[in-house]
């Protein structure tokens, strides 16, 4: 393969682009940890948001427990 042919070859497109915004539904803040903003990262750790950023089916139950834990801690 000559130098001309090597320079014309396209760049590989197997490189994944990391998201720069929070993946949680409706959030447009800049991501800081695991593709979530700081607030939604806490929700992810508590089980209120999935890895993909959607709410689980039992979100209401988990959110009520989350609020009760953080109300007593504050």
Backbone as CSV, one residue per row, in Angstrom:
resi,resn,N_x,N_y,N_z,CA_x,CA_y,CA_z,C_x,C_y,C_z
1,UNK,0.852,-1.171,0.000,0.000,0.000,0.000,0.899,1.237,0.000
2,UNK,0.654,2.115,-0.911,1.473,3.315,-1.004,1.033,4.339,0.044
3,UNK,1.828,5.391,0.182,1.516,6.429,1.160,0.240,7.179,0.783
4,UNK,-0.001,7.359,-0.527,-1.218,8.046,-0.965,-2.457,7.250,-0.567
5,UNK,-2.426,5.945,-0.799,-3.564,5.104,-0.472,-3.791,5.048,1.044
6,UNK,-2.724,5.015,1.802,-2.836,4.958,3.252,-3.438,6.250,3.797
7,UNK,-3.090,7.381,3.206,-3.620,8.646,3.703,-5.079,8.855,3.311
8,UNK,-5.540,8.173,2.255,-6.924,8.311,1.809,-7.879,7.405,2.591
9,UNK,-7.343,6.444,3.329,-8.234,5.520,4.037,-9.033,6.278,5.104
10,UNK,-10.327,5.975,5.207,-11.162,6.684,6.179,-10.787,6.316,7.612
11,UNK,-11.100,7.201,8.507,-10.827,6.952,9.917,-11.796,5.881,10.413
12,UNK,-11.356,5.047,11.300,-12.269,4.007,11.809,-13.420,4.654,12.587
13,UNK,-14.621,4.122,12.407,-15.766,4.689,13.098,-16.221,3.802,14.254
14,UNK,-15.309,3.045,14.815,-15.639,2.187,15.940,-15.388,2.878,17.282
15,UNK,-15.191,4.172,17.253,-14.956,4.934,18.467,-16.298,5.448,18.983
16,UNK,-16.604,5.119,20.219,-17.877,5.553,20.809,-17.715,6.960,21.383
17,UNK,-18.687,7.796,21.122,-18.688,9.162,21.646,-19.357,9.144,23.015
18,UNK,-18.668,9.647,24.029,-19.241,9.703,25.358,-20.239,10.843,25.447
19,UNK,-21.375,10.609,26.096,-22.340,11.697,26.229,-21.787,12.804,27.120
20,UNK,-22.078,14.029,26.773,-21.602,15.148,27.577,-22.722,15.740,28.411
21,UNK,-23.944,15.267,28.193,-25.106,15.727,28.947,-25.656,14.572,29.771
22,UNK,-26.343,14.906,30.830,-26.961,13.913,31.704,-27.966,13.086,30.897
23,UNK,-27.963,11.776,31.101,-28.838,10.898,30.335,-30.222,10.746,30.957
24,UNK,-30.455,11.338,32.112,-31.769,11.240,32.759,-32.815,11.957,31.916
25,UNK,-34.040,11.451,31.956,-35.136,12.014,31.165,-35.361,13.481,31.521
26,UNK,-35.328,14.331,30.513,-35.638,15.745,30.696,-34.521,16.585,31.290
27,UNK,-33.354,16.037,31.494,-32.251,16.790,32.085,-31.272,17.206,30.989
28,UNK,-30.801,18.444,31.074,-29.839,18.913,30.081,-28.567,19.448,30.738
29,UNK,-28.351,19.107,32.008,-27.141,19.536,32.702,-25.937,18.738,32.197
30,UNK,-24.769,19.254,32.442,-23.539,18.580,32.045,-23.308,17.369,32.945
31,UNK,-22.929,16.253,32.345,-22.699,15.039,33.134,-21.378,15.140,33.885
32,UNK,-21.371,14.575,35.080,-20.153,14.608,35.877,-19.716,13.212,36.320
33,UNK,-20.667,12.318,36.581,-20.333,10.971,37.028,-21.228,9.956,36.329
34,UNK,-20.624,8.990,35.667,-21.348,7.893,34.999,-22.461,8.408,34.092
35,UNK,-22.216,9.483,33.367,-23.150,10.084,32.406,-24.362,10.732,33.072
36,UNK,-24.299,11.017,34.361,-25.364,11.702,35.078,-24.827,13.000,35.662
37,UNK,-25.716,13.984,35.843,-25.337,15.175,36.597,-25.261,14.756,38.067
38,UNK,-24.803,15.630,38.935,-24.616,15.272,40.337,-25.933,14.862,41.003
39,UNK,-27.021,15.589,40.724,-28.314,15.271,41.341,-28.835,13.908,40.884
40,UNK,-28.784,13.646,39.588,-29.302,12.386,39.077,-28.374,11.212,39.405
41,UNK,-27.106,11.477,39.684,-26.215,10.401,40.111,-26.671,9.877,41.466
42,UNK,-27.089,10.777,42.344,-27.616,10.362,43.646,-28.872,9.529,43.434
43,UNK,-29.733,9.951,42.528,-30.943,9.189,42.212,-30.574,7.812,41.657
44,UNK,-29.551,7.742,40.819,-29.105,6.461,40.261,-28.631,5.537,41.379
45,UNK,-27.854,6.058,42.293,-27.352,5.250,43.405,-28.486,4.768,44.304
46,UNK,-29.563,5.539,44.403,-30.713,5.168,45.230,-31.695,4.268,44.484
47,UNK,-31.517,4.065,43.180,-32.391,3.214,42.399,-33.571,3.941,41.785
48,UNK,-33.548,5.276,41.787,-34.653,6.063,41.231,-34.538,6.250,39.727
49,UNK,-33.361,5.974,39.155,-33.117,6.128,37.723,-32.284,4.934,37.266
50,UNK,-32.596,4.389,36.091,-31.818,3.276,35.546,-30.563,3.801,34.854
51,UNK,-29.698,2.899,34.416,-28.476,3.304,33.708,-28.780,4.112,32.463
52,UNK,-29.905,3.794,31.829,-30.282,4.482,30.595,-30.945,5.824,30.857
53,UNK,-31.264,6.135,32.128,-31.853,7.414,32.469,-33.362,7.403,32.606
54,UNK,-33.992,6.253,32.487,-35.450,6.190,32.623,-35.815,5.814,34.060
55,UNK,-37.057,6.088,34.417,-37.546,5.779,35.762,-38.002,4.317,35.805
56,UNK,-37.757,3.621,36.919,-38.217,2.237,37.027,-39.731,2.187,37.235
57,UNK,-40.297,1.005,37.124,-41.753,0.854,37.244,-42.247,1.158,38.660
58,UNK,-41.422,0.939,39.671,-41.815,1.221,41.050,-41.209,2.533,41.555
59,UNK,-41.121,3.523,40.676,-40.498,4.802,40.999,-41.178,5.486,42.182
60,UNK,-42.513,5.501,42.205,-43.235,6.213,43.263,-42.892,5.662,44.647
61,UNK,-42.855,4.349,44.763,-42.539,3.719,46.052,-41.104,4.063,46.472
62,UNK,-40.178,3.967,45.536,-38.781,4.265,45.847,-38.582,5.741,46.170
63,UNK,-39.294,6.617,45.462,-39.148,8.056,45.695,-39.685,8.438,47.075
64,UNK,-40.794,7.838,47.493,-41.341,8.120,48.824,-40.345,7.687,49.907
65,UNK,-39.738,6.524,49.750,-38.744,6.045,50.715,-37.508,6.946,50.702
66,UNK,-37.106,7.394,49.511,-35.960,8.303,49.378,-36.224,9.612,50.115
67,UNK,-37.422,10.174,49.935,-37.769,11.422,50.605,-37.801,11.242,52.117
68,UNK,-38.339,10.128,52.597,-38.403,9.880,54.027,-37.002,9.765,54.634
69,UNK,-36.100,9.093,53.929,-34.722,8.961,54.431,-34.017,10.299,54.482
70,UNK,-34.206,11.121,53.448,-33.485,12.391,53.392,-34.150,13.489,54.223
71,UNK,-35.430,13.357,54.503,-36.098,14.327,55.363,-35.594,14.165,56.791
72,UNK,-35.444,12.912,57.249,-34.983,12.671,58.615,-33.502,12.978,58.759
73,UNK,-32.735,12.894,57.686,-31.298,13.168,57.743,-31.006,14.662,57.768
74,UNK,-31.900,15.470,57.227,-31.657,16.911,57.130,-31.993,17.667,58.382
